[in-house]
Amino acid sequence: RICSNARTIPVLSYEEAAELAYFGAKVLHPKTIKPAVVNAIPVRVCNTFQPDLVGTMVLAESGETANKIKSIASKKNITILRINSARMLGAYGFMSAVFQVFDRHRTVIDVISTSEVSVALTLDNSESLEKVVEDLRRLGEVEVETGYAVICVVGEGLRASTGLASKIFSTIEDVNVALVSHGASAVNLTFVVKETDAAGVIKKLHQEFFNEGGAVVR
């Protein structure tokens, strides 16, 4: 829907497929992969509109591609919360208090990034946003920013690839990146941009990394 020349991915690992499913690829629910992982069951994802095509195989290991990146997924209608508090400096238990707020209101956090005195995180469910913000303000100052999108770049060996993150961000150097999460997963680099910039960002990354036969799924 975004890149007309996107192609099917031949092989994905369980971990890659789970990341894509969570961050916007609509074919698989994230929990679909868990029983396959536990029992080492290969999963083939097919296109019901094109049943003769081979589709995508999801296996325990998929190997690296030449450019390390296999796919780009995105999720819209994202809200960023920024919590600033001097109480964080050198303290323990602060992050636990933050997570308890979200647990109390049954609200899931997508992406999180921290510094010594601040936490930035994203939500795609704003149903309990007012109550969440009210409780968080007991811990520090809270800023709420709406209208963002999460972009998820996925591929085996991504975390260990020297210079790849630099190449990704230099490709979109004219776009403001509001938040970055990298290193928690070996196969995922996630960042947040304005929703109005999301399609352009995906097209630029697709052109840079897949213009000679790569693949992207939505």
MDTraj code that builds the backbone (N, CA, C; nanometers):
import mdtraj as md
import numpy as np

residues = "ARG ILE CYS SER ASN ALA ARG THR ILE PRO VAL LEU SER TYR GLU GLU ALA ALA GLU LEU ALA TYR PHE GLY ALA LYS VAL LEU HIS PRO LYS THR ILE LYS PRO ALA VAL VAL ASN ALA ILE PRO VAL ARG VAL CYS ASN THR PHE GLN PRO ASP LEU VAL GLY THR MET VAL LEU ALA GLU SER GLY GLU THR ALA ASN LYS ILE LYS SER ILE ALA SER LYS LYS ASN ILE THR ILE LEU ARG ILE ASN SER ALA ARG MET LEU GLY ALA TYR GLY PHE MET SER ALA VAL PHE GLN VAL PHE ASP ARG HIS ARG THR VAL ILE ASP VAL ILE SER THR SER GLU VAL SER VAL ALA LEU THR LEU ASP ASN SER GLU SER LEU GLU LYS VAL VAL GLU ASP LEU ARG ARG LEU GLY GLU VAL GLU VAL GLU THR GLY TYR ALA VAL ILE CYS VAL VAL GLY GLU GLY LEU ARG ALA SER THR GLY LEU ALA SER LYS ILE PHE SER THR ILE GLU ASP VAL ASN VAL ALA LEU VAL SER HIS GLY ALA SER ALA VAL ASN LEU THR PHE VAL VAL LYS GLU THR ASP ALA ALA GLY VAL ILE LYS LYS LEU HIS GLN GLU PHE PHE ASN GLU GLY GLY ALA VAL VAL ARG".split()
xyz = np.array([
    [0.0810, -0.1216, 0.0000],
    [0.0000, 0.0000, 0.0000],
    [0.0844, 0.1267, 0.0000],
    [0.2053, 0.1177, 0.0494],
    [0.2943, 0.2346, 0.0550],
    [0.3979, 0.2289, -0.0555],
    [0.4586, 0.1108, -0.0738],
    [0.5605, 0.0930, -0.1779],
    [0.5085, -0.0084, -0.2793],
    [0.4812, 0.0374, -0.3990],
    [0.4195, -0.0483, -0.4998],
    [0.5090, -0.1635, -0.5447],
    [0.6403, -0.1487, -0.5273],
    [0.7322, -0.2542, -0.5701],
    [0.7798, -0.3428, -0.4552],
    [0.7072, -0.3406, -0.3431],
    [0.7411, -0.4295, -0.2303],
    [0.7218, -0.5748, -0.2715],
    [0.8060, -0.6628, -0.2156],
    [0.8024, -0.8041, -0.2513],
    [0.7816, -0.8919, -0.1280],
    [0.7401, -1.0140, -0.1537],
    [0.7244, -1.1115, -0.0458],
    [0.8607, -1.1524, 0.0087],
    [0.8681, -1.1705, 0.1405],
    [0.9920, -1.2149, 0.2046],
    [0.9965, -1.3670, 0.2009],
    [1.0988, -1.4292, 0.1426],
    [1.1030, -1.5765, 0.1326],
    [1.1099, -1.6473, 0.2675],
    [1.1986, -1.5983, 0.3578],
    [1.2195, -1.6657, 0.4864],
    [1.2372, -1.5629, 0.5976],
    [1.1724, -1.5888, 0.7102],
    [1.1883, -1.5083, 0.8316],
    [1.2151, -1.6009, 0.9496],
    [1.2817, -1.5487, 1.0517],
    [1.2953, -1.6232, 1.1765],
    [1.1726, -1.5957, 1.2630],
    [1.1508, -1.6794, 1.3653],
    [1.0407, -1.6563, 1.4581],
    [1.0506, -1.5163, 1.5190],
    [1.1728, -1.4790, 1.5572],
    [1.1927, -1.3500, 1.6232],
    [1.1603, -1.2344, 1.5288],
    [1.2053, -1.2448, 1.4042],
    [1.1759, -1.1400, 1.3065],
    [1.0255, -1.1290, 1.2822],
    [0.9591, -1.2432, 1.2653],
    [0.8151, -1.2430, 1.2391],
    [0.7371, -1.1850, 1.3565],
    [0.7799, -1.2175, 1.4791],
    [0.7118, -1.1656, 1.5973],
    [0.7245, -1.0139, 1.6063],
    [0.8438, -0.9617, 1.5769],
    [0.8644, -0.8163, 1.5800],
    [0.7761, -0.7480, 1.4757],
    [0.7719, -0.8039, 1.3554],
    [0.6904, -0.7450, 1.2494],
    [0.5422, -0.7503, 1.2847],
    [0.4988, -0.8624, 1.3418],
    [0.3584, -0.8767, 1.3779],
    [0.3184, -0.7741, 1.4833],
    [0.4071, -0.7519, 1.5800],
    [0.3754, -0.6576, 1.6870],
    [0.3728, -0.5141, 1.6360],
    [0.4609, -0.4839, 1.5412],
    [0.4732, -0.3453, 1.4960],
    [0.4024, -0.3164, 1.3635],
    [0.2986, -0.3920, 1.3322],
    [0.2153, -0.3465, 1.2222],
    [0.1846, -0.4443, 1.1117],
    [0.2634, -0.5512, 1.0941],
    [0.2322, -0.6482, 0.9892],
    [0.1053, -0.7242, 1.0305],
    [-0.0007, -0.7113, 0.9538],
    [-0.1330, -0.7548, 0.9992],
    [-0.1631, -0.9026, 0.9746],
    [-0.0786, -0.9734, 0.9025],
    [-0.1088, -1.1132, 0.8687],
    [-0.1015, -1.2030, 0.9912],
    [-0.0034, -1.1812, 1.0770],
    [0.0155, -1.2641, 1.1955],
    [-0.0100, -1.1847, 1.3228],
    [-0.0797, -1.2464, 1.4183],
    [-0.0881, -1.1902, 1.5523],
    [0.0410, -1.2282, 1.6252],
    [0.0974, -1.1384, 1.7065],
    [0.2247, -1.1700, 1.7751],
    [0.2231, -1.3026, 1.8509],
    [0.1110, -1.3356, 1.9122],
    [0.1053, -1.4589, 1.9915],
    [0.0978, -1.5840, 1.9045],
    [0.0742, -1.5676, 1.7747],
    [0.0679, -1.6819, 1.6835],
    [0.1998, -1.7583, 1.6817],
    [0.3098, -1.6859, 1.6963],
    [0.4419, -1.7466, 1.6811],
    [0.4816, -1.8312, 1.8025],
    [0.4286, -1.7982, 1.9208],
    [0.4764, -1.8628, 2.0439],
    [0.4687, -2.0148, 2.0410],
    [0.3533, -2.0776, 2.0088],
    [0.3518, -2.2256, 2.0063],
    [0.4437, -2.2849, 1.9009],
    [0.4643, -2.2119, 1.7918],
    [0.5572, -2.2602, 1.6895],
    [0.7000, -2.2590, 1.7425],
    [0.7345, -2.1542, 1.8181],
    [0.8692, -2.1439, 1.8762],
    [0.8922, -2.2574, 1.9762],
    [0.7958, -2.2791, 2.0638],
    [0.8092, -2.3803, 2.1690],
    [0.8289, -2.5193, 2.1104],
    [0.7593, -2.5483, 1.9993],
    [0.7630, -2.6823, 1.9407],
    [0.8431, -2.6911, 1.8115],
    [0.9146, -2.5815, 1.7776],
    [0.9972, -2.5773, 1.6571],
    [0.9182, -2.6155, 1.5319],
    [0.7995, -2.5586, 1.5175],
    [0.7126, -2.5876, 1.4033],
    [0.7324, -2.4808, 1.2956],
    [0.7702, -2.5189, 1.1746],
    [0.7781, -2.4202, 1.0661],
    [0.6390, -2.3655, 1.0336],
    [0.6314, -2.2373, 1.0033],
    [0.5049, -2.1726, 0.9691],
    [0.5162, -2.1146, 0.8283],
    [0.4204, -2.1477, 0.7441],
    [0.4185, -2.0875, 0.6111],
    [0.3037, -1.9872, 0.6039],
    [0.3358, -1.8650, 0.5667],
    [0.2355, -1.7601, 0.5520],
    [0.2047, -1.7441, 0.4034],
    [0.0802, -1.7668, 0.3676],
    [0.0408, -1.7607, 0.2268],
    [-0.0570, -1.6465, 0.2015],
    [-0.0746, -1.6130, 0.0760],
    [-0.1660, -1.5085, 0.0334],
    [-0.2928, -1.5750, -0.0197],
    [-0.4055, -1.5549, 0.0478],
    [-0.5301, -1.6192, 0.0066],
    [-0.5774, -1.5712, -0.1303],
    [-0.5308, -1.4530, -0.1708],
    [-0.5688, -1.4005, -0.3019],
    [-0.4794, -1.4550, -0.4136],
    [-0.3636, -1.5116, -0.3731],
    [-0.2707, -1.5702, -0.4701],
    [-0.2213, -1.7041, -0.4157],
    [-0.3100, -1.8041, -0.4082],
    [-0.2771, -1.9314, -0.3412],
    [-0.1668, -2.0121, -0.4083],
    [-0.1342, -1.9813, -0.5315],
    [-0.0301, -2.0568, -0.6016],
    [0.1111, -2.0106, -0.5658],
    [0.1233, -1.8956, -0.5025],
    [0.2554, -1.8441, -0.4666],
    [0.3098, -1.9172, -0.3440],
    [0.4413, -1.9225, -0.3344],
    [0.5073, -1.9969, -0.2256],
    [0.4826, -1.9324, -0.0902],
    [0.4798, -1.8005, -0.0845],
    [0.4593, -1.7308, 0.0420],
    [0.5883, -1.7164, 0.1209],
    [0.5754, -1.7009, 0.2520],
    [0.6891, -1.6805, 0.3416],
    [0.6998, -1.7948, 0.4416],
    [0.8198, -1.8511, 0.4561],
    [0.8446, -1.9528, 0.5580],
    [0.8999, -1.8853, 0.6831],
    [0.8447, -1.9221, 0.7989],
    [0.8927, -1.8711, 0.9274],
    [0.9564, -1.9880, 1.0013],
    [1.0868, -1.9742, 1.0288],
    [1.1662, -2.0826, 1.0866],
    [1.2393, -2.0343, 1.2109],
    [1.3019, -2.1275, 1.2818],
    [1.3792, -2.0915, 1.4004],
    [1.4935, -1.9972, 1.3639],
    [1.5590, -2.0214, 1.2504],
    [1.6672, -1.9358, 1.2031],
    [1.6456, -1.9067, 1.0552],
    [1.6757, -1.7829, 1.0172],
    [1.6524, -1.7451, 0.8773],
    [1.7784, -1.6988, 0.8053],
    [1.8835, -1.6690, 0.8814],
    [2.0057, -1.6187, 0.8201],
    [1.9970, -1.4707, 0.7879],
    [2.1115, -1.4114, 0.7616],
    [2.1188, -1.2692, 0.7310],
    [2.1105, -1.2460, 0.5804],
    [2.0569, -1.1307, 0.5428],
    [2.0594, -1.0889, 0.4032],
    [2.1798, -0.9980, 0.3825],
    [2.2108, -0.9671, 0.2596],
    [2.3298, -0.8870, 0.2295],
    [2.3252, -0.7502, 0.2963],
    [2.2075, -0.6878, 0.2986],
    [2.1990, -0.5544, 0.3585],
    [2.1483, -0.5581, 0.5029],
    [2.1322, -0.6788, 0.5590],
    [2.0893, -0.7041, 0.6969],
    [1.9404, -0.6781, 0.7202],
    [1.8816, -0.5843, 0.6475],
    [1.7413, -0.5493, 0.6690],
    [1.6518, -0.6334, 0.5795],
    [1.5491, -0.6940, 0.6378],
    [1.4549, -0.7747, 0.5602],
    [1.3215, -0.7054, 0.5405],
    [1.2819, -0.6243, 0.6371],
    [1.1475, -0.5694, 0.6276],
    [1.1332, -0.4420, 0.7097],
    [1.0296, -0.3664, 0.6747],
    [0.9935, -0.2448, 0.7466],
    [0.8452, -0.2535, 0.7783],
    [0.8087, -0.2324, 0.9048],
    [0.6681, -0.2288, 0.9443],
    [0.6403, -0.0962, 1.0125],
    [0.5156, -0.0577, 1.0177],
    [0.4813, 0.0698, 1.0807],
    [0.3488, 0.0602, 1.1541],
    [0.3339, 0.1450, 1.2541],
    [0.2113, 0.1520, 1.3323],
    [0.1773, 0.2991, 1.3548],
    [0.0534, 0.3372, 1.3219],
    [0.0122, 0.4772, 1.3325],
    [-0.0689, 0.5022, 1.4590],
    [-0.1171, 0.6278, 1.4731],
    [-0.1982, 0.6695, 1.5886],
    [-0.1240, 0.6471, 1.7203],
    [0.0024, 0.6870, 1.7218],
    [0.0884, 0.6682, 1.8393],
    [0.0951, 0.7965, 1.9225],
    [0.0892, 0.7791, 2.0538],
    [0.1042, 0.8899, 2.1484],
    [0.2361, 0.8748, 2.2232],
    [0.3115, 0.9842, 2.2348],
    [0.4354, 0.9839, 2.3129],
    [0.4099, 1.0481, 2.4486],
    [0.4546, 0.9817, 2.5535],
    [0.4537, 1.0389, 2.6887],
    [0.5975, 1.0589, 2.7328],
    [0.6260, 1.1774, 2.7830],
    [0.7592, 1.2068, 2.8373],
    [0.7442, 1.2416, 2.9848],
    [0.8149, 1.1669, 3.0694],
    [0.8095, 1.1882, 3.2136],
    [0.9456, 1.2381, 3.2598],
    [0.9501, 1.3570, 3.3182],
    [1.0749, 1.4155, 3.3681],
    [1.0677, 1.4283, 3.5198],
    [1.1698, 1.3794, 3.5882],
    [1.1699, 1.3873, 3.7334],
    [1.3114, 1.3797, 3.7881],
    [1.3480, 1.4754, 3.8740],
    [1.4787, 1.4735, 3.9396],
    [1.4879, 1.3555, 4.0361],
    [1.3739, 1.2995, 4.0736],
    [1.3722, 1.1851, 4.1650],
    [1.4367, 1.0624, 4.1018],
    [1.4472, 1.0604, 3.9694],
    [1.5080, 0.9454, 3.9017],
    [1.6580, 0.9366, 3.9249],
    [1.7223, 1.0511, 3.9448],
    [1.8682, 1.0565, 3.9503],
    [1.9218, 0.9753, 4.0681],
    [1.9913, 0.8668, 4.0381],
    [2.0526, 0.7843, 4.1410],
    [1.9541, 0.7086, 4.2282],
    [1.8273, 0.7031, 4.1868],
    [1.7258, 0.6383, 4.2696],
    [1.6893, 0.5017, 4.2121],
    [1.6430, 0.4135, 4.2997],
    [1.5900, 0.2862, 4.2541],
    [1.4394, 0.2843, 4.2823],
    [1.3671, 0.2070, 4.2070],
    [1.2232, 0.1955, 4.2292],
    [1.1386, 0.2897, 4.1462],
    [1.2032, 0.3894, 4.0812],
    [1.1241, 0.4866, 4.0041],
    [1.0587, 0.4205, 3.8834],
    [1.1363, 0.3426, 3.8077],
    [1.0819, 0.2777, 3.6899],
    [0.9709, 0.1800, 3.7283],
    [0.9876, 0.1146, 3.8426],
    [0.8839, 0.0243, 3.8902],
    [0.7536, 0.0999, 3.9137],
    [0.7648, 0.2207, 3.9718],
    [0.6459, 0.3024, 3.9970],
    [0.5788, 0.3437, 3.8664],
    [0.6600, 0.3751, 3.7646],
    [0.6058, 0.4122, 3.6335],
    [0.5297, 0.2953, 3.5728],
    [0.5901, 0.1764, 3.5741],
    [0.5257, 0.0597, 3.5144],
    [0.3995, 0.0191, 3.5900],
    [0.3973, 0.0438, 3.7211],
    [0.2786, 0.0106, 3.7990],
    [0.1589, 0.0942, 3.7551],
    [0.1839, 0.2173, 3.7128],
    [0.0750, 0.3030, 3.6633],
    [0.0102, 0.2403, 3.5409],
    [0.0930, 0.1948, 3.4479],
    [0.0389, 0.1338, 3.3255],
    [-0.0269, -0.0009, 3.3552],
    [0.0285, -0.0734, 3.4483],
    [-0.0313, -0.2003, 3.4874],
    [-0.1693, -0.1775, 3.5499],
    [-0.1787, -0.0751, 3.6323],
    [-0.3046, -0.0448, 3.7006],
    [-0.4157, -0.0100, 3.6012],
    [-0.3777, 0.0568, 3.4932],
    [-0.4771, 0.0997, 3.3941],
    [-0.4789, 0.0089, 3.2705],
    [-0.4122, -0.1061, 3.2799],
    [-0.4115, -0.2061, 3.1724],
    [-0.3777, -0.1433, 3.0368],
    [-0.2716, -0.0641, 3.0375],
    [-0.2274, 0.0048, 2.9159],
    [-0.0890, -0.0457, 2.8773],
    [-0.0745, -0.0873, 2.7520],
    [0.0498, -0.1475, 2.7043],
    [0.1434, -0.0403, 2.6488],
    [0.2709, -0.0499, 2.6849],
    [0.3754, 0.0384, 2.6320],
    [0.4372, -0.0274, 2.5095],
    [0.4529, 0.0492, 2.4020],
    [0.5157, -0.0048, 2.2805],
    [0.6672, 0.0095, 2.2846],
    [0.7138, 0.1342, 2.2904],
    [0.8564, 0.1658, 2.2808],
    [0.8941, 0.2512, 2.4010],
    [1.0120, 0.2284, 2.4554],
    [1.0558, 0.3068, 2.5713],
    [1.2024, 0.3448, 2.5571],
    [1.2358, 0.4663, 2.6024],
    [1.3739, 0.5149, 2.6026],
    [1.3938, 0.5966, 2.7293],
    [1.5097, 0.5819, 2.7936],
    [1.5312, 0.6505, 2.9212],
    [1.6627, 0.7272, 2.9229],
    [1.6672, 0.8293, 3.0088],
    [1.7915, 0.8976, 3.0424],
    [1.7993, 0.9016, 3.1943],
    [1.8933, 0.9787, 3.2498],
    [1.9095, 0.9801, 3.3947],
    [1.7902, 1.0417, 3.4666],
    [1.7214, 1.1370, 3.4036],
    [1.6123, 1.2053, 3.4724],
    [1.4827, 1.2077, 3.3913],
    [1.4738, 1.1285, 3.2857],
    [1.3518, 1.1305, 3.2055],
    [1.3250, 0.9952, 3.1406],
    [1.1980, 0.9727, 3.1101],
    [1.1537, 0.8528, 3.0405],
    [1.0624, 0.8962, 2.9273],
    [1.0852, 0.8420, 2.8079],
    [0.9951, 0.8651, 2.6948],
    [0.9410, 0.7307, 2.6507],
    [0.8106, 0.7248, 2.6282],
    [0.7502, 0.5988, 2.5875],
    [0.6319, 0.6249, 2.4958],
    [0.5930, 0.5206, 2.4228],
    [0.4819, 0.5355, 2.3287],
    [0.3681, 0.4405, 2.3620],
    [0.2475, 0.4859, 2.3283],
    [0.1266, 0.4073, 2.3472],
    [0.0478, 0.4076, 2.2170],
    [-0.0179, 0.2956, 2.1859],
    [-0.1100, 0.2977, 2.0721],
    [-0.2544, 0.2827, 2.1182],
    [-0.2723, 0.2731, 2.2502],
    [-0.4059, 0.2666, 2.3096],
    [-0.4220, 0.3847, 2.4049],
    [-0.5011, 0.4831, 2.3639],
    [-0.5175, 0.6046, 2.4457],
    [-0.6464, 0.6035, 2.5258],
    [-0.7088, 0.4866, 2.5396],
    [-0.8373, 0.4760, 2.6083],
    [-0.8301, 0.5273, 2.7520],
    [-0.7209, 0.4947, 2.8222],
    [-0.7058, 0.5359, 2.9631],
    [-0.6007, 0.6448, 2.9786],
    [-0.5745, 0.7189, 2.8705],
    [-0.4647, 0.8150, 2.8699],
    [-0.4769, 0.9189, 2.9809],
    [-0.5956, 0.9753, 2.9994],
    [-0.6125, 1.0801, 3.1011],
    [-0.5809, 1.0281, 3.2407],
    [-0.6279, 0.9084, 3.2727],
    [-0.6011, 0.8509, 3.4049],
    [-0.4535, 0.8167, 3.4213],
    [-0.3910, 0.7661, 3.3138],
    [-0.2486, 0.7347, 3.3179],
    [-0.1669, 0.8613, 3.3449],
    [-0.1975, 0.9676, 3.2713],
    [-0.1242, 1.0935, 3.2875],
    [-0.1449, 1.1506, 3.4272],
    [-0.2661, 1.1416, 3.4768],
    [-0.2958, 1.1916, 3.6122],
    [-0.2091, 1.1224, 3.7160],
    [-0.1957, 0.9899, 3.7060],
    [-0.1138, 0.9158, 3.8023],
    [0.0352, 0.9421, 3.7823],
    [0.0785, 0.9554, 3.6567],
    [0.2201, 0.9801, 3.6297],
    [0.2645, 1.1157, 3.6817],
    [0.1742, 1.2136, 3.6864],
    [0.2100, 1.3479, 3.7341],
    [0.2433, 1.3498, 3.8827],
    [0.2111, 1.2424, 3.9524],
    [0.2531, 1.2285, 4.0923],
    [0.4013, 1.1918, 4.1012],
    [0.4561, 1.1442, 3.9875],
    [0.5968, 1.1040, 3.9842],
    [0.6875, 1.2102, 3.9238],
    [0.6300, 1.3002, 3.8426],
    [0.7114, 1.4027, 3.7767],
    [0.6293, 1.4806, 3.6756],
    [0.6977, 1.5644, 3.5986],
    [0.6308, 1.6405, 3.4934],
    [0.6033, 1.5485, 3.3739],
    [0.4857, 1.5637, 3.3140],
    [0.4460, 1.4761, 3.2040],
    [0.4088, 1.5604, 3.0824],
    [0.4664, 1.5256, 2.9684],
    [0.4303, 1.5873, 2.8408],
    [0.3615, 1.4832, 2.7544],
    [0.2558, 1.5233, 2.6848],
    [0.1810, 1.4340, 2.5977],
    [0.1864, 1.4877, 2.4550],
    [0.2317, 1.4041, 2.3620],
    [0.2386, 1.4424, 2.2206],
    [0.1670, 1.3371, 2.1376],
    [0.0739, 1.3804, 2.0550],
    [-0.0027, 1.2879, 1.9718],
    [0.0347, 1.3035, 1.8249],
    [-0.0177, 1.2122, 1.7421],
    [0.0030, 1.2228, 1.5979],
    [0.1348, 1.1660, 1.5483],
    [0.1812, 1.0586, 1.6107],
    [0.3090, 0.9990, 1.5711],
    [0.2892, 0.8598, 1.5120],
    [0.3951, 0.8077, 1.4538],
    [0.3959, 0.6712, 1.3993],
    [0.5256, 0.6029, 1.4391],
    [0.5174, 0.4733, 1.4672],
    [0.6347, 0.3915, 1.4966],
    [0.6808, 0.3245, 1.3669],
    [0.8097, 0.3361, 1.3382],
    [0.8691, 0.2667, 1.2242],
    [0.9617, 0.1594, 1.2794],
    [0.9430, 0.0357, 1.2345],
    [1.0217, -0.0764, 1.2841],
    [1.1007, -0.1383, 1.1693],
    [1.2328, -0.1363, 1.1788],
    [1.3208, -0.1957, 1.0787],
    [1.3706, -0.3287, 1.1348],
    [1.3509, -0.4366, 1.0600],
    [1.3770, -0.5710, 1.1125],
    [1.4726, -0.6488, 1.0228],
    [1.5640, -0.7228, 1.0869],
    [1.6541, -0.8088, 1.0114],
    [1.7545, -0.8784, 1.1017],
    [1.7886, -1.0018, 1.0695],
    [1.8911, -1.0754, 1.1461],
    [2.0244, -1.0016, 1.1385],
    [2.0923, -0.9914, 1.2538],
    [2.2232, -0.9284, 1.2588],
    [2.2203, -0.7772, 1.2603],
    [2.1023, -0.7205, 1.2730],
    [2.0900, -0.5749, 1.2652],
    [2.1666, -0.5051, 1.3782],
    [2.1516, -0.5559, 1.5011],
    [2.2158, -0.4918, 1.6157],
    [2.3678, -0.4968, 1.6071],
    [2.4205, -0.6038, 1.5491],
    [2.5659, -0.6233, 1.5458],
    [2.6315, -0.5641, 1.4216],
    [2.5539, -0.4988, 1.3349],
    [2.6073, -0.4472, 1.2091],
    [2.6615, -0.3057, 1.2256],
    [2.7907, -0.2903, 1.2089],
    [2.8546, -0.1602, 1.2231],
    [2.8085, -0.0639, 1.1140],
    [2.7650, 0.0544, 1.1557],
    [2.7303, 0.1598, 1.0607],
    [2.5913, 0.1519, 1.0016],
    [2.5164, 0.0446, 1.0318],
    [2.3851, 0.0300, 0.9700],
    [2.2855, 0.1334, 1.0231],
    [2.2867, 0.1548, 1.1541],
    [2.1966, 0.2554, 1.2115],
    [2.2264, 0.3929, 1.1528],
    [2.3551, 0.4226, 1.1372],
    [2.3946, 0.5506, 1.0770],
    [2.3404, 0.5637, 0.9355],
    [2.3459, 0.4552, 0.8584],
    [2.2960, 0.4577, 0.7207],
    [2.1447, 0.4785, 0.7181],
    [2.0742, 0.4138, 0.8110],
    [1.9290, 0.4285, 0.8179],
    [1.8909, 0.5734, 0.8437],
    [1.9539, 0.6338, 0.9438],
    [1.9144, 0.7693, 0.9816],
    [1.9668, 0.8751, 0.8846],
    [2.0787, 0.8485, 0.8196],
    [2.1259, 0.9434, 0.7186],
    [2.0343, 0.9426, 0.5965],
    [1.9669, 0.8298, 0.5723],
    [1.8722, 0.8204, 0.4608],
    [1.7517, 0.9113, 0.4831],
    [1.7178, 0.9333, 0.6098],
    [1.6017, 1.0176, 0.6425],
    [1.6453, 1.1404, 0.7230],
    [1.7606, 1.1945, 0.6882],
    [1.8184, 1.3036, 0.7660],
    [1.7337, 1.4304, 0.7664],
    [1.6418, 1.4437, 0.6717],
    [1.5566, 1.5624, 0.6665],
    [1.4288, 1.5457, 0.7483],
    [1.4156, 1.4334, 0.8191],
    [1.2960, 1.4060, 0.9001],
    [1.3348, 1.4052, 1.0475],
    [1.2547, 1.4704, 1.1304],
    [1.2813, 1.4712, 1.2734],
    [1.2404, 1.3380, 1.3357],
    [1.3346, 1.2756, 1.4060],
    [1.3081, 1.1498, 1.4767],
    [1.2849, 1.1830, 1.6238],
    [1.1656, 1.1499, 1.6732],
    [1.1263, 1.1907, 1.8080],
    [1.1748, 1.0968, 1.9163],
    [1.2011, 0.9711, 1.8814],
    [1.2392, 0.8712, 1.9815],
    [1.3034, 0.7532, 1.9100],
    [1.4048, 0.6935, 1.9719],
    [1.4745, 0.5782, 1.9134],
    [1.4880, 0.4686, 2.0187],
    [1.4641, 0.3438, 1.9776],
    [1.4876, 0.2284, 2.0635],
    [1.5689, 0.1268, 1.9851],
    [1.6883, 0.0969, 2.0344],
    [1.7768, 0.0057, 1.9616],
    [1.8621, -0.0707, 2.0608],
    [1.8750, -0.2010, 2.0411],
    [1.9621, -0.2808, 2.1268],
    [1.8879, -0.3817, 2.2122],
    [1.7613, -0.3568, 2.2432],
    [1.6865, -0.4529, 2.3242],
    [1.6650, -0.5829, 2.2480],
    [1.6424, -0.5703, 2.1175],
    [1.6280, -0.6877, 2.0307],
    [1.7418, -0.6898, 1.9310],
    [1.7922, -0.8094, 1.9011],
    [1.9026, -0.8225, 1.8057],
    [1.8574, -0.8008, 1.6629],
    [1.7252, -0.8029, 1.6390],
    [1.6756, -0.7971, 1.5014],
    [1.5895, -0.6743, 1.4742],
    [1.5890, -0.5780, 1.5636],
    [1.4931, -0.4694, 1.5535],
    [1.5552, -0.3345, 1.5864],
    [1.5344, -0.2367, 1.4996],
    [1.5641, -0.0970, 1.5300],
    [1.4330, -0.0210, 1.5115],
    [1.3871, 0.0433, 1.6174],
    [1.2573, 0.1109, 1.6156],
    [1.2757, 0.2588, 1.6424],
    [1.2035, 0.3404, 1.5677],
    [1.2062, 0.4843, 1.5941],
    [1.0696, 0.5442, 1.5656],
    [1.0497, 0.6662, 1.6125],
    [0.9196, 0.7317, 1.6053],
    [0.9316, 0.8625, 1.5296],
    [0.8406, 0.8838, 1.4354],
    [0.8358, 1.0082, 1.3580],
    [0.6918, 1.0579, 1.3569],
    [0.6715, 1.1803, 1.3106],
    [0.5370, 1.2323, 1.2940],
    [0.4601, 1.1436, 1.1959],
    [0.3338, 1.1206, 1.2232],
    [0.2537, 1.0341, 1.1367],
    [0.2505, 1.0850, 0.9928],
    [0.2546, 1.2168, 0.9769],
    [0.2525, 1.2750, 0.8423],
    [0.3805, 1.2457, 0.7648],
    [0.4891, 1.2094, 0.8362],
    [0.6169, 1.1785, 0.7711],
    [0.6360, 1.0291, 0.7458],
    [0.5492, 0.9453, 0.8028],
    [0.5733, 0.8006, 0.8049],
    [0.5839, 0.7400, 0.6649],
    [0.4898, 0.7698, 0.5773],
    [0.4920, 0.7107, 0.4430],
    [0.6178, 0.7504, 0.3675],
    [0.6573, 0.8772, 0.3781],
    [0.7782, 0.9239, 0.3109],
    [0.9029, 0.8559, 0.3638],
    [0.9081, 0.8348, 0.4958],
    [1.0217, 0.7657, 0.5576],
    [1.0317, 0.6224, 0.5057],
    [0.9204, 0.5530, 0.5005],
    [0.9204, 0.4142, 0.4528],
    [0.9648, 0.4069, 0.3073],
    [0.9163, 0.4987, 0.2251],
    [0.9547, 0.4989, 0.0830],
    [1.1046, 0.5236, 0.0665],
    [1.1598, 0.6159, 0.1459],
    [1.3032, 0.6447, 0.1355],
    [1.3871, 0.5244, 0.1783],
    [1.3479, 0.4604, 0.2877],
    [1.4219, 0.3430, 0.3344],
    [1.4083, 0.2272, 0.2360],
    [1.2893, 0.2104, 0.1805],
    [1.2685, 0.1048, 0.0815],
    [1.3562, 0.1269, -0.0412],
    [1.3628, 0.2504, -0.0865],
    [1.4452, 0.2823, -0.2028],
    [1.5931, 0.2577, -0.1740],
    [1.6363, 0.2917, -0.0534],
    [1.7773, 0.2787, -0.0175],
    [1.8197, 0.1329, -0.0002],
    [1.7341, 0.0534, 0.0625],
    [1.7758, -0.0825, 0.0995],
    [1.7180, -0.1929, 0.0130],
    [1.6062, -0.1671, -0.0573],
    [1.5399, -0.2747, -0.1312],
    [1.5211, -0.2470, -0.2792],
    [1.5853, -0.1458, -0.3320],
    [1.5597, -0.1103, -0.4714],
    [1.6141, -0.2108, -0.5711],
    [1.6873, -0.3122, -0.5199],
    [1.7401, -0.4139, -0.6105],
    [1.6932, -0.5539, -0.5714],
    [1.5683, -0.5612, -0.5189],
    [1.5129, -0.6959, -0.4970],
    [1.4862, -0.7332, -0.3533],
    [1.4789, -0.6347, -0.2643],
    [1.4492, -0.6661, -0.1264],
    [1.3004, -0.6846, -0.1053],
    [1.2561, -0.6800, 0.0224],
    [1.1152, -0.7035, 0.0504],
    [1.0695, -0.6219, 0.1695],
    [0.9448, -0.5831, 0.1658],
    [0.8812, -0.5117, 0.2753],
    [0.7421, -0.5697, 0.2942],
    [0.6998, -0.5859, 0.4185],
    [0.5619, -0.6289, 0.4427],
    [0.4901, -0.5227, 0.5220],
    [0.3574, -0.5212, 0.5094],
    [0.2730, -0.4286, 0.5848],
    [0.1789, -0.5113, 0.6727],
])
top = md.Topology()
chain = top.add_chain()
for i, resn in enumerate(residues, 1):
    res = top.add_residue(resn, chain, resSeq=i)
    for name in ("N", "CA", "C"):
        top.add_atom(name, md.element.get_by_symbol(name[0]), res)
traj = md.Trajectory(xyz[None], top)
